[in-house]
Amino acid sequence: MNAPQRVVITAGGAGIGRALALAFHATGARVAVCDIDASAIAELAEIEPEIMGRVANVTNSDDMAAFLADVDTAFGGVDVALANAGTGGPAGPIEKLKLDDWRACISANLDGGFLLCQWAAKHMKAQKSGSIILTSSTAGMFGYPMRSPYATAKWGVIGLMKTLACELGPYGVRVNAICPGAVEGDRMERVLKNEAAVTGRDVEDTRQIYVKGVSMKTWVTTDDLADAALFLASPAASKISGMVMPVDGHTESLT
Ligand SMILES: NC(=O)c1ccc[n+]([C@@H]2O[C@H](COP(=O)([O-])OP(=O)(O)OC[C@H]3O[C@@H](n4cnc5c(N)ncnc54)[C@H](O)[C@@H]3O)[C@@H](O)[C@H]2O)c1
């Protein structure tokens, strides 16, 4: 029997990250997550005490070093690293955006990926195997009016993924990105409200815009994303690397 996969997930306390954590745990994997929100970590521990949870902000290198040192002690390495953390950033025309908000969005979406991949690459190169999965977005595949910081950050995630797929491929390490469409849940409800506030549109009209450009006229669920990640981390995907995988019902346009 194969040893259980050792899986590390950023922003795993809630939303997509929590679904990823529970799905990998259900396969028998050993799972560690970090999250900036202590209450989300406590809630996850109640749902599934076997998942290792730590409070860490992915933009803080000391937090990440402490989290990953704990993972080293507990697991002795990693087989699957999911760089999932990201925040939506400000909405609005570029001339109205503030530099600090731009920086915070770029940092929240990219720093955790950088720090997690840096650590995972050391382990995975040495063991000559591993799967890294970064969470981008359909915003990393299209232009996205009024959301320039987020779109820029998520295209950046694709750049990191493509580059690491080249760097780590010779060591048998695969690197891929998942691009969720609009996911049912709290976060999209917040996004809809923010966008409605800057465009002056109704929240329900804004919701319809998100479905309008999707061929399958649907949002997606956190379970859809977990299924995609389980596949990418599995032997069934053993020759898949450098791939941008949309999980979105096929987005034709974000505008
Ligand atoms: N929800 C969507 O519709 C959607 C669509 C496309 C892409 N994404 C991407 O998927 C990923 C997860 O999104 P989600 O919807 O689950 O988010 P979410 O807003 O539900 O947050 C999930 C968790 O991330 C944590 N978090 C936020 N900032 C953090 C930080 N700096 N350090 C550590 N943890 C942090 C939060 O505390 C929360 O528990 C993000 O990268 C997001 O950009 C989401």
The ligand as an SDF file (V2000), in Angstrom:
LIG
                    3D

 44 48  0  0  0  0  0  0  0  0999 V2000
  -14.7680   32.3580   -4.3550 N   0  0  0  0  0  0  0  0  0  0  0  0
  -14.6610   32.5860   -5.6600 C   0  0  0  0  0  0  0  0  0  0  0  0
  -15.6540   32.8470   -6.3570 O   0  0  0  0  0  0  0  0  0  0  0  0
  -13.3000   32.4890   -6.3200 C   0  0  0  0  0  0  0  0  0  0  0  0
  -13.2410   32.5780   -7.7190 C   0  0  0  0  0  0  0  0  0  0  0  0
  -12.0090   32.5030   -8.3360 C   0  0  0  0  0  0  0  0  0  0  0  0
  -10.8490   32.3430   -7.5840 C   0  0  0  0  0  0  0  0  0  0  0  0
  -10.9290   32.2670   -6.2380 N   0  0  0  0  0  0  0  0  0  0  0  0
   -9.6870   32.0870   -5.4910 C   0  0  0  0  0  0  0  0  0  0  0  0
   -9.7680   30.9370   -4.6860 O   0  0  0  0  0  0  0  0  0  0  0  0
   -8.9560   31.1170   -3.5190 C   0  0  0  0  0  0  0  0  0  0  0  0
   -9.7790   30.8350   -2.2590 C   0  0  0  0  0  0  0  0  0  0  0  0
  -10.9110   31.6760   -2.3200 O   0  0  0  0  0  0  0  0  0  0  0  0
  -12.1530   31.5230   -1.3190 P   0  0  0  0  0  0  0  0  0  0  0  0
  -13.3480   31.9200   -2.0970 O   0  0  0  0  0  0  0  0  0  0  0  0
  -12.1250   30.2310   -0.6290 O   0  0  0  0  0  0  0  0  0  0  0  0
  -11.7960   32.6950   -0.2980 O   0  0  0  0  0  0  0  0  0  0  0  0
  -12.4840   33.1720    1.0450 P   0  0  0  0  0  0  0  0  0  0  0  0
  -12.6310   34.6360    0.9510 O   0  0  0  0  0  0  0  0  0  0  0  0
  -13.6840   32.3090    1.3240 O   0  0  0  0  0  0  0  0  0  0  0  0
  -11.3330   32.8810    2.1010 O   0  0  0  0  0  0  0  0  0  0  0  0
  -10.8750   31.5940    2.3720 C   0  0  0  0  0  0  0  0  0  0  0  0
   -9.9200   31.6990    3.5360 C   0  0  0  0  0  0  0  0  0  0  0  0
   -8.7650   32.4650    3.1810 O   0  0  0  0  0  0  0  0  0  0  0  0
   -8.2710   33.0280    4.3790 C   0  0  0  0  0  0  0  0  0  0  0  0
   -7.2870   34.0670    4.0950 N   0  0  0  0  0  0  0  0  0  0  0  0
   -7.4950   35.2790    3.5410 C   0  0  0  0  0  0  0  0  0  0  0  0
   -6.3470   35.9830    3.4790 N   0  0  0  0  0  0  0  0  0  0  0  0
   -5.3880   35.1850    4.0220 C   0  0  0  0  0  0  0  0  0  0  0  0
   -4.0030   35.3590    4.2700 C   0  0  0  0  0  0  0  0  0  0  0  0
   -3.3700   36.4990    3.9500 N   0  0  0  0  0  0  0  0  0  0  0  0
   -3.3220   34.3460    4.8480 N   0  0  0  0  0  0  0  0  0  0  0  0
   -3.9330   33.2120    5.1810 C   0  0  0  0  0  0  0  0  0  0  0  0
   -5.2570   32.9930    4.9840 N   0  0  0  0  0  0  0  0  0  0  0  0
   -5.9700   33.9640    4.4090 C   0  0  0  0  0  0  0  0  0  0  0  0
   -9.5360   33.5350    5.0430 C   0  0  0  0  0  0  0  0  0  0  0  0
   -9.3480   33.7750    6.4040 O   0  0  0  0  0  0  0  0  0  0  0  0
  -10.5120   32.3920    4.7580 C   0  0  0  0  0  0  0  0  0  0  0  0
  -10.5900   31.4850    5.8310 O   0  0  0  0  0  0  0  0  0  0  0  0
   -8.4090   32.5360   -3.5990 C   0  0  0  0  0  0  0  0  0  0  0  0
   -7.1200   32.5140   -4.1530 O   0  0  0  0  0  0  0  0  0  0  0  0
   -9.3830   33.2180   -4.5440 C   0  0  0  0  0  0  0  0  0  0  0  0
   -8.8070   34.3280   -5.1940 O   0  0  0  0  0  0  0  0  0  0  0  0
  -12.1250   32.3330   -5.5790 C   0  0  0  0  0  0  0  0  0  0  0  0
  1  2  1  0
  2  3  2  0
  2  4  1  0
  4  5  1  0
  4 44  2  0
  5  6  2  0
  6  7  1  0
  7  8  2  0
  8  9  1  0
  8 44  1  0
  9 10  1  0
  9 42  1  0
 10 11  1  0
 11 12  1  0
 11 40  1  0
 12 13  1  0
 13 14  1  0
 14 15  2  0
 14 16  1  0
 14 17  1  0
 17 18  1  0
 18 19  2  0
 18 20  1  0
 18 21  1  0
 21 22  1  0
 22 23  1  0
 23 24  1  0
 23 38  1  0
 24 25  1  0
 25 26  1  0
 25 36  1  0
 26 27  1  0
 26 35  1  0
 27 28  2  0
 28 29  1  0
 29 30  1  0
 29 35  2  0
 30 31  1  0
 30 32  2  0
 32 33  1  0
 33 34  2  0
 34 35  1  0
 36 37  1  0
 36 38  1  0
 38 39  1  0
 40 41  1  0
 40 42  1  0
 42 43  1  0
M  CHG  2   8   1  16  -1
M  END
$$$$
